[in-house]
Amino acid sequence: MDKALGWIGEIFQTLMKLLPWLVIVPATHEGVAFVRGRHVRKWGPGLHWYWPVATQYKTIAVVRQTQLIQSKVVMTKDKQTVIAGALVTYFVDDVVSALAKIADLASDVMERSQGAIYEAIGKHTLEEIQSNRGAFREILTERVGESLNGYGVQIIQVQLTEFAPARALAINTRGAIGHHAMWTGF
């Protein structure tokens, strides 16, 4: 019986796409509408009408957000292995760039931030980083900001959440065990 009358539901859903719909964008968000798939229109907070048959939309929080950067073993300029993790604080300042030019903003922020942070650690000695954490935080913030320039986000601050000298224990395929400094490529 459901299959026999299922076509009625499909007709109803198709007809609903022909009617305009109302979208409420909250004050903490902005969005973009893709009209006929190719025209990008910015939506600010408020009420927006759209035609589902010809328009798709995405919204995103534009207020202060954080992204935790996974801890990883990296090597400093003076060949010391350290474990480092960070927290990136940012906000979206260009919703069109953040939604129409990037598939997944959070992943992109994580990937680009991680590369910039580990590159900065590799250009400083352990003593330089440890002696003035405030100055190093400013260096990280600047480097991550440069790496995300043009992606619709503004970096507020980057801070190390975890930073300590590390020893890596390596076990090779032949069963040999020993202490080795790991190089991660950054």
ZAMARGU-4260 file (C-alpha; in steps of 0.2 Angstrom, whole numbers, plus 5000, padded with zeros to 4 digits):
<rodrens>
0) 5000/5000/5000 | 5014/5012/5004 | 5022/5009/4987 | 5006/5012/4978 | 5004/5029/4986
5) 5022/5034/4987 | 5021/5044/4971 | 5009/5056/4980 | 5023/5060/4993 | 5035/5063/4978
10) 5023/5074/4969 | 5021/5084/4985 | 5039/5086/4988 | 5042/5092/4971 | 5028/5105/4972
15) 5036/5111/4989 | 5052/5115/4979 | 5043/5127/4968 | 5037/5138/4983 | 5048/5150/4991
20) 5055/5146/5008 | 5060/5157/5023 | 5077/5155/5031 | 5082/5163/5047 | 5101/5167/5049
25) 5105/5170/5068 | 5115/5185/5073 | 5130/5174/5076 | 5130/5167/5058 | 5131/5173/5040
30) 5129/5163/5025 | 5129/5162/5006 | 5116/5157/4993 | 5121/5149/4977 | 5108/5155/4965
35) 5106/5143/4950 | 5122/5135/4956 | 5134/5149/4950 | 5129/5166/4957 | 5135/5168/4975
40) 5125/5180/4986 | 5130/5184/5004 | 5117/5183/5018 | 5119/5193/5034 | 5109/5189/5049
45) 5090/5190/5047 | 5077/5183/5036 | 5080/5177/5019 | 5068/5170/5006 | 5074/5158/4993
50) 5068/5146/4980 | 5073/5128/4983 | 5071/5123/4965 | 5085/5136/4960 | 5095/5140/4976
55) 5106/5131/4989 | 5113/5139/5004 | 5126/5137/5018 | 5127/5146/5034 | 5142/5147/5046
60) 5146/5154/5063 | 5156/5170/5061 | 5160/5174/5079 | 5175/5169/5089 | 5179/5150/5087
65) 5194/5139/5092 | 5202/5125/5084 | 5213/5112/5093 | 5229/5107/5084 | 5234/5089/5088
70) 5250/5086/5097 | 5264/5080/5087 | 5283/5077/5089 | 5293/5090/5080 | 5312/5095/5079
75) 5318/5112/5084 | 5332/5121/5075 | 5345/5115/5088 | 5339/5097/5084 | 5329/5094/5100
80) 5314/5083/5098 | 5298/5091/5107 | 5280/5087/5107 | 5269/5102/5103 | 5251/5105/5102
85) 5242/5122/5100 | 5225/5131/5101 | 5220/5143/5087 | 5207/5156/5090 | 5199/5165/5075
90) 5183/5172/5068 | 5176/5172/5050 | 5178/5190/5042 | 5174/5185/5024 | 5159/5172/5023
95) 5160/5171/5004 | 5178/5166/5005 | 5175/5154/5019 | 5161/5145/5011 | 5162/5147/4992
100) 5181/5144/4991 | 5184/5131/5004 | 5175/5114/5005 | 5178/5112/5024 | 5184/5128/5034
105) 5188/5119/5050 | 5199/5106/5042 | 5208/5119/5032 | 5211/5130/5047 | 5218/5114/5056
110) 5229/5109/5041 | 5237/5126/5037 | 5239/5131/5056 | 5247/5114/5059 | 5260/5117/5045
115) 5264/5135/5050 | 5266/5131/5069 | 5277/5116/5066 | 5287/5126/5053 | 5289/5140/5066
120) 5295/5128/5079 | 5308/5121/5067 | 5315/5138/5064 | 5319/5142/5083 | 5329/5133/5096
125) 5321/5125/5112 | 5329/5139/5122 | 5322/5153/5111 | 5305/5146/5113 | 5306/5142/5131
130) 5314/5159/5136 | 5300/5170/5130 | 5284/5161/5127 | 5274/5177/5124 | 5285/5183/5110
135) 5284/5165/5102 | 5265/5166/5104 | 5265/5182/5093 | 5277/5174/5080 | 5264/5159/5079
140) 5249/5170/5078 | 5258/5180/5064 | 5263/5164/5054 | 5246/5156/5055 | 5238/5172/5050
145) 5249/5173/5035 | 5245/5155/5030 | 5227/5158/5031 | 5227/5174/5022 | 5213/5174/5009
150) 5203/5160/5017 | 5190/5172/5025 | 5197/5170/5043 | 5206/5182/5055 | 5217/5174/5068
155) 5215/5181/5085 | 5229/5171/5094 | 5239/5155/5093 | 5245/5148/5109 | 5254/5132/5113
160) 5244/5120/5124 | 5257/5107/5125 | 5276/5109/5123 | 5289/5098/5131 | 5305/5090/5126
165) 5302/5072/5120 | 5311/5056/5118 | 5305/5045/5104 | 5306/5026/5106 | 5308/5018/5089
170) 5305/4999/5085 | 5310/4994/5068 | 5304/4979/5059 | 5319/4968/5064 | 5315/4970/5083
175) 5329/4983/5087 | 5324/4995/5100 | 5332/5012/5104 | 5331/5030/5107 | 5330/5040/5092
180) 5326/5058/5088 | 5311/5058/5076 | 5310/5070/5061 | 5293/5073/5055 | 5296/5083/5039
185) 5292/5100/5046
</rodrens>
